[in-house]
């Protein structure tokens, strides 16, 4: 903002917690939203295990939809989710990615949660 940029998104991607672990504190999402900037949840990065597979990062893609659902329930502006037709053979971030065939159902659920969250906004004032 101080440089004249008015196109700002705040992104939650998880924070380091010990070795090879990222965690997401959902309390931070409404706090970030108080800035007035749109808040985005990077659900697939947040399940990453940095360095968890010796020379590369591991992760637990099963938890990405869980984090996405929880984040959307807080009323955030959007979700970033990496997907791939064959995550286990993706050139990078495969352990975190959602299978492309699973995306339509996930998006449908997230849209329903989002509609409810927007009708009942969270206030932490």
N, C-alpha and C positions, 0 to 999 in steps of 0.2 A: 504494500500500500504506500509506503514511504517513497517508493520509486515511481509512483504513478500507475502501478498495475492495479486494476480494479477487477481482474478476473482471477480470483483466488478461491481455491478449494482446500479445505483442511482434511487431511487423510489420516485415518487411524489404520496402522499396519501391524500393530503389536509392538511390544517392548521386550528387550532382552531380560530374561529371568534365569539366572544360572547359566549352565552350559547347554548349548544346542536347543534352547527353548525360547519361544516368544509367547507372551501372554497378552490378552486384551482386557482392559478394565472398562467395562461398559459405562461406568460412572463418568468417564471422560467424555463420552459423546455429547450429552446435554451441556456439559461445561464448555466444550468446544463450540457448540451451537450458539452459546451466549455471545460469541464474537460477532454474530450476524453473517458470517461466511458459511456457505454450504459445507456440510460435513459428509465425507465419503468413507465408507468402510471397505478396506481392501481385505476381503474375507479369505482369499487364498494365500496372500503373503502372511497373514496373521497366524496361519497354521504351519508355517515353515519351521523346520528345525535346522538353523544355520550350522553347516558343517556336520550335519547328522549322518551323512553317508560317506565318511572318510574324506574324499576329495570334492564332494558336492553337498548341497543342502538336501535334507530329507524333508518330510512333512507328513501330515495326516489329513488327506483330502476329505475324509469322513466328517471332520469337524468344521469344514468351511461352511456348509449350509447351516449348521448350528449357530455359528457366529453371525452369519448373514441375517438369519431370522431374528436373533436377539438385537442386533444393531438396528434393523429396520423397525422393530417394535419401539425404539426410542424416538422415531420420527426423523431420522437422518434424511439427507437429500438424495443419497444414492449409494450403490454398492458396486465395487469392482470385483469381478470374479474371472479368473483365468480359466479357459476351457480348451479342450483339445479332443479330436476324435479318438486318440489313443494316448492318454496321458503317460502311461508307462513307457512309451517310446518317444515322448516329446523331447526336443533338443535341450530344454531347460525347464525347471520348476515342475516337472512331471508329478512328483509325489504330492504336490499341493493342488493340482488342477482337477477340475470337475470334468467328467466325461460330457462331451457335447450332447449326447443323447439324453442326459439327465437335466440339461438346462431348461427346456420348456416347462417341465413340472416345477422346478425350483423357482423360476421366474413367476409362474402363476401364483404359487404360495406367497412369495415375497410381495407381490402386488396386492394380495388380499390383506396381508399384515400391514402393509403401508397404508392402505385405505383406512383401516381401523385406527392406526396410530395417528394419522393426520386428523381424524375426527375427534380424537381424544388426546390432544397434545400434552406432553410432559412439561411441567413448570417446576424449576428448582430455585425460584426466586426466594 
